[in-house]
Amino acid sequence: MYKVIVHKRVFDSLDKIPIVYLSSIKSSINNLENNPRPFGYIKLSGFQNLYRIRVGVYRIIYAIEDDILTVEVIKVDHRSSVYK
């Protein structure tokens, strides 16, 4: 089982997300604990260990450290601005 670490700026961005998507996003983040590579995950090109999962029009960007069993959630944002 992986330990999920969520950055402070992720909590700030969660406050701005509509309630319709919020429960799905929180659920997806919690599920990373048991399965850091869920169906539909994609490795981001140009980065060593960054991945993303889709939740509606929102994206969750995270890093996986298999050596120490850690998932670090770096950013959650709308698909139009998450990669900037």
C-alpha positions as MATLAB code, in Angstrom:
seq = 'MYKVIVHKRVFDSLDKIPIVYLSSIKSSINNLENNPRPFGYIKLSGFQNLYRIRVGVYRIIYAIEDDILTVEVIKVDHRSSVYK';
ca = [
       0.000    0.000    0.000;
       1.309    3.427   -1.007;
       1.366    6.546    1.135;
      -0.380    9.484   -0.581;
       1.122   12.932   -0.003;
      -0.914   15.919   -1.167;
       0.772   19.300   -1.696;
      -0.715   22.366   -0.027;
      -1.423   24.038   -3.379;
      -3.640   21.065   -4.282;
      -5.870   21.861   -1.300;
      -6.038   25.477   -2.463;
      -7.088   24.434   -5.961;
      -9.687   21.985   -4.607;
     -11.496   24.936   -3.022;
     -12.090   26.388   -6.498;
     -13.430   23.202   -8.105;
     -17.212   22.852   -8.539;
     -18.886   20.483   -6.102;
     -19.988   18.239   -8.993;
     -16.394   17.122   -9.607;
     -15.043   17.450   -6.081;
     -16.158   14.087   -4.700;
     -14.859   12.226   -7.760;
     -11.498   13.965   -7.523;
     -11.147   13.224   -3.805;
     -12.119    9.614   -4.415;
      -9.553    9.285   -7.210;
      -6.819   10.719   -4.986;
      -7.736    8.322   -2.179;
      -7.735    5.355   -4.581;
      -4.116    6.100   -5.515;
      -3.200    4.603   -2.159;
      -4.198    1.122   -3.333;
      -3.547    1.486   -7.066;
      -1.151    4.248   -8.185;
      -1.583    3.195  -11.807;
      -5.365    3.058  -12.314;
      -7.085    2.409  -15.618;
      -6.558    5.379  -17.913;
      -3.429    6.754  -16.257;
      -0.835    8.222  -18.619;
       2.847    8.916  -18.071;
       3.683   12.523  -18.926;
       6.328   12.785  -21.607;
       9.447   14.716  -20.751;
       9.295   13.821  -17.053;
      10.896   10.948  -15.188;
       8.032    9.822  -12.971;
       5.021   12.128  -13.491;
       1.626   10.698  -14.342;
      -1.896   12.016  -14.839;
      -5.402   10.723  -14.467;
      -8.583   12.269  -15.815;
     -11.616   13.097  -13.728;
     -14.128   14.709  -16.058;
     -12.587   17.947  -17.328;
     -10.046   17.969  -14.478;
      -6.615   16.362  -14.319;
      -4.664   15.029  -11.355;
      -0.883   15.229  -11.798;
       1.146   13.028   -9.466;
       4.528   11.353   -9.014;
       5.110    7.740   -8.038;
       8.111    6.671   -5.961;
       8.045    2.869   -6.058;
      11.208    2.568   -3.932;
       9.558    4.121   -0.896;
       5.908    3.348   -1.808;
       4.848    6.978   -2.059;
       2.440    8.815   -4.353;
       2.830   12.591   -4.346;
      -0.127   14.570   -5.721;
       1.370   17.690   -7.253;
      -1.443   19.485   -9.040;
      -5.191   19.295   -9.667;
      -6.663   21.701  -12.183;
      -8.877   22.123  -15.221;
      -7.540   20.459  -18.358;
      -6.989   23.807  -20.070;
      -4.553   25.066  -17.435;
      -3.113   22.062  -15.630;
      -0.025   21.700  -17.832;
       1.043   25.362  -17.621;
];
